Amino acid sequence: MSDETESSFVAYGIDDKPPVLTSILLGVQHYLTMVGANVAVPLILAGALGMPESVIPRFVGTFFVVSGIATLAQTTFGNRYPIVQGAPFSMLAPALAVIGVVQASNPTGPAWEAALLQLQGAIVVAALVEVAVGYFGLLGRLRSYISPVIIAPTIALIGLALFNTPQVTSASGNWWLLGLTLLLIVLFSQYLGDASRAFKLFPVLLGVVVAWLVAAALSVSGVYTAGTSGYVDLASVASAPALMPIYPLQWGMPRIETAYVIGMIAGVAASMLESFGDYHAVARLSGVGAPSESRINHGIGMEGIMNVFAGLMGTGGSTSYSENIGAIGLTGVASRYVVQIGAAVMLLVGFVGYFGQLIATIPDPIVGGLYVAMFGQIVAVGLSNLEYVDMNSSRNVFVVGIALFTGLAIPAYMGNVGSAAAFREGMRGIAVLGPVLGARAVADTIYVIGSTGMAVGGLVAFVLDNTIEGTREERGLVEWEQATEDESDFASAFDRFLRD
């Protein structure tokens, strides 16, 4: 990509360092885009665990600490892209399955502690597999078989699959607050961006803050009451603990059960596929070439190491976040330094109960409006990869269309099934395939991957694109390789970092 094209939409490139105060605000803005998920995952797990209310703030704080450390590690020693690390939804399904089984077998004991320790052990062992896949270069070697025909629907499905998040779909009774947030973000980023640099750089931060102030004023005046959508519980901030002790093995020594590990490996596999798509998306929005094999391997390997760390800390894992990639598209801020500043802020927030609780008061409709803007950007970024592809080719149209449709339809089917246990029962009902696919580990793996839209669409596109006859020019591989960074580019950048 030419420098002229890059400068047209990237305000701060990957290696740029804005002023410190600007970087702090931009970094916090990056984290605001993923705060809904990074709060939602621990709250979902805490509810499933039956965790006492007094423990939940510390549990949520641990997720922020892990997110901050994982982001610093990834941006410094991993793929070195400006990409935030946080709690993964892709590992949530197997995590909930582990919790359910352990609690069923411990009806009288401290079930939440036993289940959490089993979950930690499963994540640690599964993460070691991810470390091996990354640093042995297994995922990077697949790169020669991956064309824009595969990447486009895979990235698009990251955004399309997220439209069904509760923050977007459960804004009933408060759709106007969601709409207000979205309107403000669109107003600042698209219409007023040229009027003020602040609007251009901080559309998300300004939009969320203004919408939050409106919701808080309505809550204080009694228009919104506790338990209603849009209510801001300011009293919870004052009652939060000032400082929380957070450290490795704080819940106890992880326990390892083979069946749980196998199920969690499926979640890690889905996470790796999502990250692979994320790397391409963030590279494209940052105005740089597609990631090299070395960069992919370093990124996946570091995600594995941070998942081991997340397991030892007692969280639900860590992965690259699609949400902040959308923020890069809206703001043009692709600075690694900015993301690192934001990570340091979130690391501190994890230990301070007041700040963590303040972030948790952002109502779901506001987060939903934020998500509409972010996820829409990701879909568009994915489809933009088709510029390399001959879309007059019926072959390519077929592959992209089938990948997108199956990536939406199969997860919807899995959602209707209800759970991994129900899916296993269904597989046992098939006389011929039951003895094979009815095996718990295989069925759980199919269920988890089948529940992940971009994993389904990516796998379908991968198989079709590599088995249906097509020329390299037709598939976009010739232009794609020209736009890909050289292996030496990543190595040289990393060597310069180590010297500096």
Secondary structure as GFF3:
##gff-version 3
##sequence-region A 1 500
A	DSSP	alpha_helix	3	9	.	.	.	ID=ss1
A	DSSP	alpha_helix	20	32	.	.	.	ID=ss2
A	DSSP	alpha_helix	35	49	.	.	.	ID=ss3
A	DSSP	alpha_helix	56	77	.	.	.	ID=ss4
A	DSSP	beta_strand	85	86	.	.	.	ID=ss5
A	DSSP	alpha_helix	92	105	.	.	.	ID=ss6
A	DSSP	alpha_helix	111	135	.	.	.	ID=ss7
A	DSSP	alpha_helix	138	141	.	.	.	ID=ss8
A	DSSP	three_ten_helix	142	145	.	.	.	ID=ss9
A	DSSP	alpha_helix	148	160	.	.	.	ID=ss10
A	DSSP	three_ten_helix	161	164	.	.	.	ID=ss11
A	DSSP	alpha_helix	166	169	.	.	.	ID=ss12
A	DSSP	alpha_helix	175	186	.	.	.	ID=ss13
A	DSSP	pi_helix	187	191	.	.	.	ID=ss14
A	DSSP	alpha_helix	197	201	.	.	.	ID=ss15
A	DSSP	alpha_helix	203	220	.	.	.	ID=ss16
A	DSSP	alpha_helix	234	238	.	.	.	ID=ss17
A	DSSP	alpha_helix	258	285	.	.	.	ID=ss18
A	DSSP	alpha_helix	293	313	.	.	.	ID=ss19
A	DSSP	beta_strand	319	320	.	.	.	ID=ss20
A	DSSP	alpha_helix	323	331	.	.	.	ID=ss21
A	DSSP	alpha_helix	336	351	.	.	.	ID=ss22
A	DSSP	alpha_helix	353	360	.	.	.	ID=ss23
A	DSSP	alpha_helix	364	384	.	.	.	ID=ss24
A	DSSP	three_ten_helix	385	388	.	.	.	ID=ss25
A	DSSP	alpha_helix	394	417	.	.	.	ID=ss26
A	DSSP	alpha_helix	420	428	.	.	.	ID=ss27
A	DSSP	alpha_helix	434	437	.	.	.	ID=ss28
A	DSSP	alpha_helix	440	450	.	.	.	ID=ss29
A	DSSP	alpha_helix	453	467	.	.	.	ID=ss30
A	DSSP	alpha_helix	472	475	.	.	.	ID=ss31
A	DSSP	alpha_helix	477	482	.	.	.	ID=ss32
A	DSSP	alpha_helix	487	499	.	.	.	ID=ss33
###
